[in-house]
Amino acid sequence: MRICVIFNPAARGNKARRFRRYLGEMSQQCAFKATTGPGDARRFAQAAVATGYDVIVAAGGDGTVNEVLNGIADFPDGFARARLGVLPLGTVNVFARELKIPLKLERAWKVLRRGNTTSIDLGRADFLDDGQPQARYFMQLGGAGLDARAIELVSWKLKKNAGPIAYVVAGLQALAEKQPQITVSADGRKIEGELALFGNGKFYGGPFDIFPGANLGDGRLDVCAFPKVNVPALLRLAPGFIARRKLSEHRVRRLHADKFEMTSDIPAAFELDGEWIGKLPATFSVAPQKLRVVVP
C-alpha cells in the first residue's frame, strides 16, 4: 500500500507540533508533501493519484481534507484509483468525528496503516463563478448565509495570531449585516430561512448533532433552515442546543433530498466543509458510495 501524506507545515497547535515530531518515523513508510500556500494540497493530491499512490492522506482540518478530496477528483477516475485518508490535526475535525477516526495522532496513523476501507456518499456543488460553470466536491457539510459570510469575513492575520477568536469576530460582523432570505427547493418542496445548513453526515461544528438521522451512506443530503438569524433568535436556541447538542425542532425547517437548489433574494455566500466557496445560486447533489475512505 503506497501512502502519500499532504500537510501544511504552518499549521498551529499541539497536534501539529506532535505531527512534526512524528515525521521521522512516518517518512520511512510513506511519501510526504508539504504545502506552501492555498491550492497546493489540491495539486499535490492530483499528482499523487497520477503517480499511483493508493491512499492520499490529508493531515489537517476539514478544509485540508476538502482540498485533498477535490485534488483526487481532478484526476480522471481518481476516486476509483485512490482512497482518502485523514490525520485529524484541525481544531474541530468534523469529518473524522463522523467516521470515528481517532483524534489522537498515533491511533489515527495506525488506522491508516491497517487500510480498512469503507465507501460513502460524495457531495457536489455546481455554481457559477464570473459566469463560468464550476463544480466543487464536499464530504461532510455546507451552509449558506451567516456561517459562510463569517468565513468570508475572517481576518487571516487575526486567525494566525488568535485562532478561533477570529471566527467569533467575523461572526459578529456578519450578524450585524442584513441577512439574506434563502430558499431551498427540491422535488416540489420549498423551505426558507436566513441561514441554511446541509449535511452529508449528522455532525456540524464538532460533536453537535445538527442533522439527526443523517447518514454518510443513505444517498441523500439533509437540510436545516433557520427562519430568523438575529441575536434574540440565537439566544433562544443556544441554551438547549449547548446542553443537548441538538436543535429544538420547532425552531427549524428541514428537508431531505438527493439534489436541491439554493437561491437568495440578495447576494449570499456559501461554504463547503468550512471553506468559503462562492455565491448562490447553487445546486447541491450527492453521488452514492462514490468516495472510498480509510476508517477504523
Beta strands, then each sheet from edge to edge (+ up, - down):
strand 1: 3-7
strand 2: 31-34
strand 3: 55-60
strand 4: 83-88
strand 5: 117-129
strand 6: 132-138
strand 7: 141-145
strand 8: 182-186
strand 9: 189-193
strand 10: 195-199
strand 11: 203-204
strand 12: 208-209
strand 13: 221-226
strand 14: 253-257
strand 15: 259-264
strand 16: 269-272
strand 17: 275-279
strand 18: 282-294
sheet 1: 2+ 1+ 3+ 4+
sheet 2: 6+ 5- 18+ 15- 8+ 9-
sheet 3: 14+ 13- 10+ 7- 16+ 17-
sheet 4: 11+ 12-
end
